[in-house]
Amino acid sequence: MDNFGKSQSVTRVEDQRFLTGQGRYMEDIFPQDALRAYVFRSPVAHARIISLGLEDARAADGVHGIFTAQDMLDDGIKTDMWAVTVDNRDGTKGAAPKRPVLAEGVVRFVGEAIAVIVAETLQQARDAAELIDFDYEELPVSLALEMGETTIHPEAPGNRAFDFGLGDEAATEAAFKTAAKTVTLQVDDNRIIANSMEPRGCFAEYKDDRLHLTFGGQGVWVMKRELSRAFGLPPEAIHTVNPDVGGGFGMKGMIYPEYFFVPYAAKKLGRPVAWMSDRTEAMLTDNGGRDLTTTAELAFDESNKITAYRVHNRCNLGAYNSQFGQPIQSNLFARVLTGTYDIQTAYLRTEGFYTNTCQTDAYRGAGRPEAIYVLERIMDRAARELGVDPLELRRINFIKDFPYKTVVGETYDVGDFPRVMAHGADLADMTGFAARKAASEAAGKLRGLGICYYIESILGAPNEDVKVEFTEGGGALIYVGTQSNGQGHETVFRQFLSDQTGIPAELIEVVQGDSDRIASGGGTGGSRSVTVQTNVTLQAVAEMKQGFAEFLADEMGVAASEISFDDERFRAEGSNLSPTMIEAAQMAREAGREDLLTWQATATLPGRSYPNGCHVAEVEIDPDTGVARVDRFNVVDDFGNLINPMLAQGQVHGGVVQGIGQAMSERVVYDEDGQLLTATFMDYAMPRALDVPMIGFDTEPVPSTANPMGMKGCGEAGTVGAMAAVSNAVQDALWDRGIRQVDMPFTPMRMWDMLRDGSKIAAE
């Protein structure tokens, strides 16, 4: 019997089917009789719609229907999309202009959906779209992250959506006035596109008087709720499903317009309707990530202790509020505002602006990487200006006593930041850097070293549901409320249940992503999945053990209180019976005790967990060409206790690569007319294998006290630390050239320009 112990590396069971072409992704499961949808999208960034000529397109071969916002409105469909707003500094609410599922009178970004064409084949739908006569009056385009004259929404004068503040502004100002030394740094955080391997897609059908929507997402319940609201249907009349999902990274965690108008078309036509994005369509319409500029200031006393921290963000929301667009760079950024440092005087101001671009929302880390990037960049700058070793400056200011309540109200339960950082410095062989730098210089290259010490606050609902069902075939199903989009949930959740119950792992099947089979759940996001799901599984297992012990008391001839479970079998002194969990379930089935064959639980974590760690990067730059490469990268993380270290390491590797991608090559570019210039992989540079070194990884666990297993989430940690480590390494390499401002991405042309400008400055 395979019984996995805690913290045992186990290869992913789902990879067998993925690598042999047996995955069930969107296009694998489109109904055979499904019509295909194609979306007619705006070719301009801002315009008033004068007319939309659809007659020729409707008459085209194979076309079954073309639908606009007016059709949906005429049928009583609510066409507004839900989004969270934040409070302004003056107590008012952030702007909440309507974001329609199909354009209503005005288009506000290139790629905004205007009409959906449904035909027998995708090619027929594409051909029909060419026949649509779109007449419009162009309006001024705004791309500025500042108050402007061009108004995109009347609800947001000057295009400012919100003006958020957190902390004590007056006390922070006073601390700066009395500081022995202050340091200021302004940094940009470039917009990126998630570019999941599988683009977004969905299909919908009406049957048995129910709406069925299958879509590639990170959870099914928010979508079910919003469909119920939009269509005026009771929840029981809606069925939402996530199949295998080929990457999400936060981008697929939100609702999108297609998931409303595709079901509408299916209902109107009485046939299943399927839609799948192509890559350029994805780049135009998937929520982007990051996209902000920040000015940060640190105040220090004579002993280099931080006395105050002040941050001013200006972030790009795109043309509309996405689901969590407003909270990302305000509330979520604030969660780790002061990082791992003992700072009790701080103030954050974030202004959000609408622009004529696609929306932004969560991207791996969702506000936490942005906050840590700023903080660790200015810590690096402060070390230079104060003349202090960067490790020592961090040690001086690290939080030392736990539990610790941060200035923004987060309570860090445990931590040993100096120990983790020391381990990180050893793993990275920082003492050998001088020799490596000398070797680079001998070859005519520049070499720099950068560190980042990050902390992350796990997000998402702290509660979760689980159901364990014993099957007639002698196995078990575990129904989970989270949703894998590549993390290995099928492996880790069956591994955990096997460890706690002794049920052979190969007899356990993980069920996820189906609102008919799972009553509720929180989906996946914010690195929440393993901590919340294992927590509730522990409760279900505890109830299971108690229930079976009471049932087995008569069978074993002892009192229930005398029966124990040793992770493999029920045992009692004086009884010659020692059934396994599976055997106990079979005995209950034979006795007609169906109540013992299904176990459900709901549980809430008592607190958040705070993974943290040290990233150390080294870059080498060719000053003659501007070509920079990440030559070394090492990470030591405190993830608390791990179920499967191999999966944790895989998550860190993936996250680091995404951070390196943003730092070195990825950048969304719009021209002055709001046209996306990086709409294919010819222009948007994803990281390749040659761009990433072997990533050294180790852990230094300080188990969390906020959950019974002592775990800390690990899904986003790699990205949170990588950007600042790489950027600080680039700054280190260029410092002696007189270059004081380095902003991602460090592409050859941008590096060459910086080196030329820096040489000019040095000469002067």
N, C-alpha and C positions, 0 to 999 in steps of 0.2 A: 504494500500500500504506500502511495506517495503521500507523506504527511510533511508539509513544509514547516520548518521552524521559522521563528521570527528572524528578520533581517537576513534572509537567504536569497541569493541571486538566482532567479529562475527565468529562463528564456520565455518570451511572450508566446502564448498559445495561439493568438490570433494571427501571428505572422505567417503561419503555414498557409492559411487560406488567402491572405493578402498577396503573398509572394508567388502563389500558383494560380493567380487570376480568379480566385473564388470569392473575392470580396463582393459585397452587394451594395454598390454605390448607386447614385441616382439613375444614371443612364442604364444600369443593369436591370432596373426594376420598373421602368416605364411600362404601363399596360400596353399590350400589343395593339389595341384599338385606339390608343391615345392620339388625339389631334396634337399638332405642334404649334406652340406660340412663339411669336417673334415680336419684340418690343420696338416700336417706332420711337426714337429718342431725339431730344433736342440737339440740333447741330450748333447751336449758339448758346452763350453763357447767360444772356439776360435779354429777354424780349417779351413784348406783348403779343399774344396770339391774335391775329386778325381773322384768320379762317383756316379751316382744316378740311380740304377736299378729299373725301373718302370714296366717292362714287365709283371711280375707275378701279380702285383697289378692291372694293367689295365685289366687283364683277369679275375679278381675276380668277384664273383656274385654281380650283381646289380650296378657295377661301370659304370658310363657314361663318365667319363673323369678324367684325372689327369693333372694338369697344373703346369708349373714351370715358372721362370723368363724368360727363353729363349723363351717360347711360346708367352709370352706377348711382348717381344722385337721383335720377328719375325713378329708379327701382328701390329707393329708400335705404341704400347702403351708406353707412357712415364712412366717408373717405379720408378722414383725418387720422394721422398716425400718432401713436402715443409716444411721449418723451418726458423725461424728468427735467424739472427746472430747479435752479438754486435760488437762494435768497440773496438779494443785493445788500450792500453795506448799509443802506438806509432803511432796511426792513421790508422793502417791496420785493416782489417776485421777479425773477428773470423773465425775459420776453418769451412768449409762447405763440408765435405765428403758426398758422395752420401749415402742416406739411401734407399735401394731398398725395394719395397713392398714384394718381395720374394728374398731370398738370391742369390747373384750373385758371385759364385766362392769361397766366404769365409763366414763362420758364425761367429758371434761376441758375441753372448750371448745365454745362455740356453733358449730355447723357441722361438728363431728366426724362422720365417716361411720359409720353404724351398719349399714345394709343397702343393697344395690343391687337395684333393680327393673328387669327387662328385659322390654320389650314390643315389639309390632309398631311402635307409634308413640310418640313422646315424650309426647304428651298422655295416651295410655293408661297409660304408666308413672307420670306425675304423678298421674293419677286414682287409681291403685292405691295410691300412697303415702299418700293421704288416708285409706285404710281400715286402715292399720297402727295397732294398739293398743299404744302405748308407755307402759309403766308403770315409774315410776322413783321413787327416794327422793333428794331433793335433798341435796347435801352443801355444807358451807361453801365460799364462793368466796374465792380469794386473788388480789389484783391488785398486791400490794406488792413493791417492789424492796428488800426487807430480810427478815431472818430473822423468820418468823412462826409462829404456833401451828397454823394450818391446813396440813395436809400433803397435797400433790397426789400425790406418789410416795413410797413408803416408802424408796426408795433415796436420797432427798434430804431429810433432816431439816431442818425449817424452810424447805424449798423452795429452799435454796441448792444449785445444781447443781455449781458449781465455785468455787474461790478461787485465782485465778491470780496469779503474781508474776513480774516480770522486771526485772533490774537489781540494783544493789547498794543494798539498803535502808539499811544502816548508814552507808555513805559518803554517801548522799544526806541522811540525817538530820544527819550531822556538818556537811555543807556548809550546810545551812539554819541551823544554830546559829551559824555564824561569818559569815553573810551580812551585808552592809552594808544590804541592803533585801530584803524579800520581798513578793511579790504573790500574792494568792489570788483565785480566781474559781470559782464553781459555775455550770454551765450544763446545761440539759436539751437533749436531741436527740430531737425528737418522732418518734413512729412514723408511717410513711407506708405506702401501698399502691402497688405498681408500676403497676397499671391499664394494662397493655399494651393496645394497640388490639384485638388478637385475644385473647380469653380462652383459658384452657387447654382442651385437648381431646385425644381420642385415639380410635382404633379398633383392634380386634384381631381376628384370625381365625386358625384352625388349618387349614392345608392342606398336603398332601404331608408330613405328620408333622412339621410345623414350626410354631412360634408366630411370628406376624408382628404386631408392634406398631408403629403409626405414631402419633406424638405431636408436639405442638408443643413443642420443646425447644431446648437449646443444645449438643447433642451426643448421640450415640447409644450410646457404648460403656459408660458407667457403668450406664445402664438395661439394656443387654444383659447385663452382668455380674450385676446384681442379680436380673434375671428368671431367669437360669441358677441362681443360688443358691436363690431362692424356690421354683421349680418343680422343682428337681432335674434339669434338662435340660442336656445338653452344649451348649457355646456354639454349635456348628454347627447346633443345632436351633432357634436363635433368630435372628430377623431384625428389626432395629430401624431405623426410618426417621424422619427429620425432613423434612417438606415445607417450603414457604415458611412462615416464622414471623413473625407480625405483632407483633413487639416482645417483648423478653425482660427486659432490664435486670438480669440476675442471677436474677430470680425464677423464670424457666423453666429455669435451669441445674440444678435439683434433681429428684430422684425424688419422686413424689407417690403417695398411696394408690390413686388411680384407675387408675394404670398397672399395678397388680397385679390388682385385682379385676375390671377389664374383660376382660383376657385370660383370667382364670379363668372368667368367665361365658361367654365365647366357646367355650372348650374344653368346658364342661359342656353347652352347648346346640347345639354343632355348627353355629353360624351366626356370621357376623361381628357384632360388637357395637360400637356407637359411642356415645361420650359427649362432650358439649360443655357447658362451664360457661356459666351466664348471669352477668351482671355482679354481682348481689348475691352469688351463690354464690362468685364470684371474690374479692370483698371479704372474705367470711367465711373462705375457705380458702387463698388464695394466701399464700405466705410474706410477712410484712411486712418492713419495713426499719427500720434505726436503732433507736430506743427505748432510750435509756440516759440516765442522769444522771451527771455527772462533776464532781469537784472537782479543780482543777489549781492547782499552786503553782510559782512561779518564784523562784529566789534569785539576787541580783545582787551584784557587787562595787562598789567606789566609782566605777569607770569605766563602769558600766552594762553590764558583760559578764555574761552568764548563767553562774552557777557550778553550778547544779543545777536539776533539774526533777522534780516529783513529781505523779503522777496516780492518782486512785482512781475507777474506773468501777463503776457498778452497772447491769447490763444485763438486759433482759427477753428470755428465750428463748421465751416462750409456754408452752404446756402440755407440749410434748415437745422433745427435741433434734431440730432439723431437720438436714439433711445437714452443713452447716458452721456451724450456729448457735453452738456453743461457741467456735470459733476466731475468729469475726468481730471481736468486741470485745476479744479477748485477743491472740492471735498476729498477726492481720492488722492490728489497731490498732497494734501495736508496730512494725510494719515502718517506719512513718514517724513514730514517737513524737516524735523531736526535730526533725523537719522539715528545714529547710535551715540549721539553726543548729549552731554548734560547741559541743555540750553533751556532755561525757564522763562526767557524773555524773547518773544518772537512775534513777527507779524507777516501775514501773507495777504497780498492783494492780487486777485486774478480778474482780468477783464476779458470777456469773450466777445468775439466779433464775427458777424456773418460776412461771408465773401461769396462771390459767384463761382464756387468750386464745389466738388462733391463733399458730402458730410464727413466729419471725423468722429471717431468713437474709440472704444477700447481696442488696444493692440497689446499683445503679450506684456502684462504688467499694469496697464491702465492707470497712469498717473504716478505710480510708484517709481518706475524707471526714470520718468521725467524729473521727479523730485530729487532722487538720489544723484542723477546726472548733474544737476545744478549744484547740489551740496558738495559732492565730491570734486567737482571742478574747482569750486571756490576754496575748498580745503587745500587743494594742490597749489592754487595761486597764493593762498595765505602762507603756506609753508615757505614758498620762495621769497615772498616779501618780508616775512618775519625772520628769515634765515634759520629756520628750524627744519630738522629732518622730517619728512612727511609722515613717517611711521610714528615718530615721537610726538608730533603735534596731535595726531589722532589719540595716542595713548593718554596724553595730558587731558584730553577732553572727553574720553569715553565715559559712558555711564558705568558706575562701579557697584552700586547697591540696587538690589532687586527685592521685591517688585518695584518698578519705577513708572510713575505716571508722567507722561510727556506733557508738554505745554498745550498740545491739542487734545488731550484727554485719552490717549491710548495708554494701556497699562502693559508694559513689557514684563512678563512674568519671570523670565530667567534670561541669562546671557553671560558669556565670558568672552567678550570681544578681544581683549589682549591675547588670550590663549589662541583663539582662532586666527588672529592676524599673524602671530608669531609662526604658527604652523604654515600659513600661506607664504610668508617670507622664506621659510626653509624650503618648501616645495618648489618655489620659483627660483631657488638658488640666487637670491638677491646679492649675496656676497660675491658671486662670480660675475656680476654685471659689468664691473669696471673692465675686466679682461675682455668680455664680449664686445664692449663699446670700443675698446682699443683695436680689436681685430676688425671691426666695421670701419673705423676711421682709416686703418691701413689700406682698406679696399676702396677708399673714397666714398664711404657711405656714412650717413648719420644714424645713430641709434639712440632710442629713448626708452625709458621705463616708466610705467604708470601704474598706480594702484587705485583701487576703489574698495572701500568697506561699505557694504550695503546692508540695509535691513528692509524687510518687507512685511506689510500687514496683510494677513490673509483676508480676502473679501468674500462677499456673498452671504446668503442666509446661513446662520449657524445651525439651523435645524435641517433634518433630513428624514426620509422614510425608507423603510426596507420591508421586504416580505421574503420569507424563505418557505418554499413549498417542497415537500417530499413527493417524489413521483412513484408511480406504480413500478417503473422499471428499476427501482433501487437507487435512484440518484436524487439530486436536489436542484431546484431552481432558486436563484437569488435575484430578486427584482430590485433594481437600484434606481434612485432618483437623479443620479448624475448622468452625464452623457459623454462617452469617449469620442474624441475626434482625432485620435492618434496616440493617446497617452498610455495605452496598455491596460485599461480598466478591466477587461475580461480576465487578464492574468492576475492582477493584484487583488481583485475582490474575491475571486474563487480561491486564490492562495490564502487570503486572510480567513475566509470561512472555513477552509480546510484545516488551517492551523488551530482554530478555536473549537472545532467540532470533531475532528478526526475523520470527516467525510473525505474519501479520496478525491483529490482535486480533479481528476479526469471524469468524475461522476457529477461535477457541479457545472451548471450552465448559468451564465450571467445574462439577465434580461434587462434591456434598457431601451429608452427612447420610444415608448408606445403609451399614449395616454389612456388607451382602453385597458391595458394590462397593469399599469402602474397608476395608482390613484392620484399621486402628487409627487412633486420633487423640485429641487432647486436648480437642476441642470448643472453645467460645468462652466466655471469662470472664477477668476481670482484665486487660483490654486486651492480651492476649497474641497475638492472631490474626496481625496483619500481620508482627510481628517474627519469630515462630517459623516462619510459613509461608513467608515469603520466604527466610529463612535456609536451609531445607531445599530450597526450589526452586533456589536457587543451586547447591547441591551436585548436584542432579539434572542441571541444565543443564551443569555442568562435566563430569560423566561422559558426558553426551550428546555434547558437543563432541569429547571424546577418542575416544569410540567411533566416531562418524561419520568423524573424521579418519583413523582406522586403516582403516575400510572404503573411504574415498575415495582412499586412497594409490594403489591400482592403477588406479582410474578416471582419476585426475589425473596419473598417471605420476611421482609424486614420493614422497619419504619422508613418513610421517605427521608426523614432527617439523617438516616444512617447511610444513605446512598450518596456517593461522590462520583465525580466525573474527572478522569485524569488526562483529558485532552484526546483520549482515544476510546475509552470504554467507561460504562457505568459499573461501579464496583461497590460491594458492601461486605463487611466482615461477616462470615458465617453463611454466605450465599455462594453457590457454585455457578450462578449465572453472572456473566459479565458482558452484556450486549454492547455493541457499538451503537453510535447514533443512528446509523442506517438500519441496523437490526431492531433497535427500539421502535423506529418508525414503522417497520414492517409488522412488528408485533401489534402495534396500535391499529394498523390498517386491518389486520386479521380480527381484531377485537371490535371492529366497528367504531373505533374512536377517531372519526374523521377530524374532530376538533384539534387533534394533536399533529395533524399533517401539514398545517399552514400556520405560520407564525409571522405576525406583523408588529412593527414597532415604529414609534416616532421619538426622536431624541434631539436635544439641543445642546450644543457645546457650551460649557460654562464661560469660555472666553476665547479670544482669538490666539493664534500662534504667530510667532515672529521669526521666520527663518532669516538667517543673516550669514555673512561670509566675506571673504577677502579674495578679490580678483587682482591678479598681477599680469600685466601685458608688457611685451616688448615689441617695438616696431623698428624696422630698418627702412631708411629712405635714401633713394638715389637722388642727390641734389641736381644732377645734370638733366634728369628726365622728369622729376616729380613723382616717380613711382614709389609708393609706400606699400609695405607689406607687414602684416602681423607675423612676427617670427616666432614668438613664444607666447603661450597663454596658460596660466595655471590658476586653479580655483580650489579653495578650501571652504566648505560650507558647513554650517550648523543647521542640520535638518532635524535635530532630535533623533528619535528612534526611527529606523527605516524598516518597512516590510520587505522591500526588494531593492537592494542597493544598485543592481544593474539598471533597473528602470529609472531610478533617481539620477544615475550618471547619464543615461540617455537624455533625460529631460534637460539636464544642465548643458550637455553638449549642444543640443538643439537650440536652447536659449542663447548660449554664447554666440553661436553662428549667426543668429538673428541680430544680436547686438553688434557683432563685427560687420554684418552686412550694412546696417544703418550707418555705422561709423565710417566705413571705407568706401561704399559705392552706391547705396540706395538713396534716391532723392526724387520726389515728385516735383515736376516743373510745369507750371502753367505760363503761357505767354500773357501779354497785357490784355488780350481779348478774352481770356479765360479758357483758351484752348489747351487741352492737355498735351504736352509735348513728349511725355514719357508713357505712351499708351501701348507699347509692345516691349518685349524683352530685347529688342534691338537698341532701345533707348533707356530702359530701366534696368540697371545693372544689379542683378541678384548675385550673392556670393557663390563662388564655385569652390570645388574641392581644393584647387591650388591656392585659393585666397585664405585658407584656414589652416593653421598649424595643428599638430597633435595637441589635444587639450589635456593638460595634467589635472587630475581631480582626486580629491580626498575629502573626508569629512572629519569634523571635530564635534561630536554630538553633545549638546546640553539639553537633555530631554525637557520638553514643554510640560508645564503643570496644568495646562488649559484643556487637556483631553486625556483620557485614561491610558492611551498608548504612548504618550510622550512624543507625539509626532509634530512636525512642522511641514507645511506645504512646500513643494519643490518645483512646481510646474513653470513658474515664471522667473525664478531666481537667476537663471543664467543671463537673461536679457537685462535684468535690473542692474547687474554689476558691470556688464561688459562694455557698455558705451563709454562710461567715464574712465575706465581703466585704459582703453585704447586711446581716447582723446588726451588723457593726461600723458600717455607715452609719446604721442605726437608732439604735444607742447614741450615735453622734456627734450626731445630731439632737436626742436627748432629754437629753443630759448636762447642759446648762445649766438644764434643768427639775428637776434634782435626782434624776433617775431613774438608778439604778445597776444594776438587774437587768432585762435584756431577754432574753426567750426566745422562740424561734420557736414557732408561726407568728405573724406580726404582722398578725393580722386586725383589722378595725375595732373590734370589741368589746374585744379584748385591749388594743389600743392606747389606746382611750378610757379603759379602766380604769387603765392605767399612767399616762396623762396626769393623770387625776383624783387618783390617789394621789401622783404626783410633785408636783402643785401643792400638795397638802396638806403634803407634807414641806417644800417650799420656804417655805411660809407660816410653818411652825413654826420 
